């Protein structure tokens, strides 16, 4: 079983590849950092508060007459969503936001195509 660090590195690599492919296909892709990040400031540790825990990894804005968007949570083939991510996905679905968990570039392309088709 891969370690957490290895899975995270795999997710980061997949996320970057997804961003590149979607950008090459005309989408605007925003990487969302969630949680709290420790940073060094003046020799002391300070904390940067980012998006709330569970916020999906990518916000994809799909070009068109009326731009659509879809939230993508990038996961490896075996990784699972956290409790916070599951709650975010549930909230999104109840409130009409487009959301997909993607485990490959092709799944990301399908999610974007479906979001665009749903807007037509």
Beta strands, then each sheet from edge to edge (+ up, - down):
strand 1: 28-31
strand 2: 36-41
strand 3: 44-49
strand 4: 58-62
strand 5: 68-74
strand 6: 99-102
sheet 1: 1+ 4- 5+ 6+
sheet 2: 2+ 3-
end
